């Protein structure tokens, strides 16, 4: 299993990982490239997730039961 930050923090707080597509699936490499449209779509999704967490505490409670 990859050692992402969420792996290290999972016992302390709820974690989530957000992925955006990289050209030809390359990641963690100098050749990694993600189109601006994909980055913006990821940002939009992250913004919506954070909005839900901030405005509806039940979202966090439900995530903790998963």
N, C-alpha and C positions, 0 to 999 in steps of 0.2 A: 504494500500500500504506500502511495506517495505520502511524504511527510509534510502536508500543508499546514498552515497556521491553524486551521480549524481543528485538525487532529490534536494539536497541542492544547487547545483551549476548551475542547468539548466537555471536559469534566467540570469546568468552572462556569461556563455560560452556554446558552444556545448558540449554535453556529449555523452559517449557511455559506455556500459557495455559489458564485454566479459565474457562469462560463459564457464567453462570446466566441463565435467561430474564428479560427485563424486560417489563413490561406494554406491549403493543402494539409491542414491538420497539424502544422508544425507549431510547437509551443516550447517554452523554456529553451530558446535557441536564438542566436543573433538573427537568424533568417525569419523569425516569427513576424507575421504581418496580419493585421486585422483592419478591414475596411472601415472608414469613418461611419458609414451607415450602420454597421454592426455594433460599433462602439456606442453610438447614440442610442440604438435599440437597447443595449445592455444598461445604459444609464437610465433610460426611461423605465425599464423594469425595476432596477434598484430603487429608483425614486418612488415607484408605486409600492414596493414592499415596505420601505421605510415609512411611507405615509400611513399604511395600514397598521404598522406596529405602533406608531405614535398616537394615532387617533382611535385605535380599538384594542384595549388591553386583552380582550378575549383571544385575539390572534396569537399573542405570545403564550397565553395559557394553553391554547390548543396545540401549539407547536411543542410545548413541553410534554404533552401527553403522547407524542408520536413515537 
